[in-house]
Amino acid sequence: MYRKQRNLTQFELTEKAELSVDSIKRIERGNRTMSLENFMRIADALAVPLSYFLYENRKRCIGICTPFFV
């Protein structure tokens, strides 16, 4: 959601966050959990406060959530 709102490709996000493309793909599909460090890297890369991810996603989430930064 946030990545697409900023018109970033997965590859562009990986460059900004210094993560592998495979990691971003697995996180977006929900097949991988994130460490706090990687969570912070993605937040920084998207220029979104970490707290915004946590609280905004919680407001929208009922039951099972889709990855919140896609």
Secondary structure, DSSP 8 states (H G I E B T S, - for coil): -HHHHTT--HHHHHHHHT--HHHHHHHHHT-S---HHHHHHHHHHHT--HHHHHHHHHHH-SSS---S--
